[in-house]
């Protein structure tokens, strides 16, 4: 006999039982990491440098 499957999308209460809340994770001692924002500015600077180099080579 198979175990009874509970659909987490049935109600919001059931769904919350499947998804840990960030504030509860920090209280339990599990740190919640935010994604680093460093790659975006680095990518923008690199794109600007490459574009400037392309214009400089094209106009030379």
N, C-alpha and C positions, 0 to 999 in steps of 0.2 A: 504494500500500500504506500503510495507516494505521500510526501509531506504536503500539508496544505500551503498553497502559495498565496501570499498577501500582496496585492497590487499596491505599490506605494503611491500611485496617482489617484487612488480611490477618494481619499479626503485629505485635507491639508494636515490634519492631526496625524494621520498615518504616515504621510510624506515626511513630516518633521521628525518622526521616529527614525527614519532612514538617513536623514541628513543632519550631521552634527552642526550645531550653531557655533559661529566663531567665538562668541563671548564665553560659551561653555568650554571650548577647547583651551582658551587661555587660562581659565580658572582651574582646569584639570592639570595644567602644567605643560600642555602641548602648545608650543609657540605656533602662531599662525603667521607664515611668511608672506609678505607682500612682494609682488614681482618687482624686479629691479627696473628702474627707469633710465639707466645708463645707456642701453643699446640704442634707443631712439635718437638722442642727441649725437651720438657717435656716428650713426648712419646718416644723419642730416649733414654733418660736417664733411664726412667722406664723400657724399654725393655732390656737395658744393665744390669740394676740391677737384673731383673728377670732371665736373662740368667746366670749371675754370680752366683746367688743363686741356680739355677738348677744344674750347674756344681759342686758347692760346696757340695750340697746334694748327687749328684751322686757319687762323689769321696770319700765321708765320709764312 
